[in-house]
Amino acid sequence: MALLNFLKKKKQVKEKKEDVKKEIKPQKISKIKKPYFDAAGRILISPHISEKGTFIRKQDQYIFRVAPKANKTEIKKAVESLYGVDVLSVNTVKIPKKKRRLGRTSGFKKGYKKAIIKIKENQKIDIFPK
């Protein structure tokens, strides 16, 4: 029966490993809430500077290019945390991709999503820092 002793040793080693696993319990790690400032950079891509954008700035509205999957509440939180203003409303527009040609080759100009943000009166967002 000396031939079967190695099987007994393997069983004993497995039992010891299982006992060790039972004794060690993983501790719960509390999640630290980070400010929304970190996510704002991923949601707001850039201010959208155009002729219309400069005209509606007088009405306390600003235009931003945003991430395609961002929703209105995420955009509102991102603007409030990044610029420190009170947002009254957010309107979003998806601009579709457009077909472009250069000689024989044809391709597409990228589409994007933009958000028109209305803020409280007498508040400003400094898009062009001095």
N, C-alpha and C positions, 0 to 999 in steps of 0.2 A: 504494500500500500504506500510505499514511499514515493511512488510515481504520482499519486494524486495529491500529495501535500502542497504542491504549488497552487492548486486550485483553492485550497483553504486559505492560503496567504492572500490571494487576490480578493476573496470575499471580506476578509478582515480589513484590508486597506480601503475598500469601498465603503464599509460601514463607518470607518473613522472619518472619511471625507464627508459623509452625510451628516454625521454628528457635528462636525465643525460648521457646516453650512447652516444647520438649524440654530446653533448658538449665536451666530453673527446676524443681527437684524439691521437692515439698512435704516439709517436715520432720515427723518423727513427734513428736507432742506427748504427753508422758507424762501419764497420768491420775493425778491426785492423789486418793488415797483419803480421802474425808471421813468423819468419825465418823458412826455410825449415829444420832446424836442428832438430825440433821436430819430423817430419815425418821420418827422416833418421833412427831412432832407430826401427821403425816399418818395414821399407823396408829391411835394412841390418840386417840379423839375426846374422851371425858370419862369421869370415874368415874361409875358407875351407882349412885346413892344410893337405896336402898330398905330396907324393913324386913328382908328376908332378907339383904341385904348387910351390915347392921350385926350380925346374928347370926353370920354366918360369918366375920366379921372376927376373932372369938375363936379360930377354928381356922386362923388365918394365911392366909385366903383373901380376895381382893378381886375386885370386879366392875367391868369397864370396858366402855363402848361403844366399838366398834372399827369400822374401815372395812369395808365389805361384802366386799371382795375380799382382805382380809388373811388370811394363813394362820397356823397356830400358831407356826411358827418365827419369823416376822416379829414376831408379838406378843410372844414371849418376849424377843427381842433388844431390842425397843423398851422394854419394862418394865425390863429389866436396865440399859440405858444411861441411861434417864431418871431412874429412882429409885435405882439403885445397889444392888439387892437380887439375891439368887440365886433364880431361879424354878425350882420343882420340876416343876410341870405346868401345862398350859393346856387348858381345856375351852371349846369355843365352842358358842353356841346362836344360831340364826337365828330371830328373832321375826317372824312374817309380818305383812303389812299387814292392818288390820281395817276392816271397812265401818262407816261412821258416817253418821247422818242428822241433818239440821237442817231441820225442816219438810218441804218437798217435795224439796229438794235432797239428794242423797246423794253421798258421797265416800269417801275412804279415809284412815285414819290411817297414817302412814308406818311401814313395817317397819324393823328395824335388826338389827345383829349385836352380840352381847355376848360377852365372854370372862370366864370365871371362872379366876382365877390363884391358884395355891398357891405360897407362898414358904417359905423355911426358917424354922425356929423362931427366936424372939427377934429377928426382923427386922420392921421396920414400914415401911409406906408412909404418909406424912403427906398424906392427901387434903385435909384442912382446915388449911392453914398458918396459924400464929398471927400 
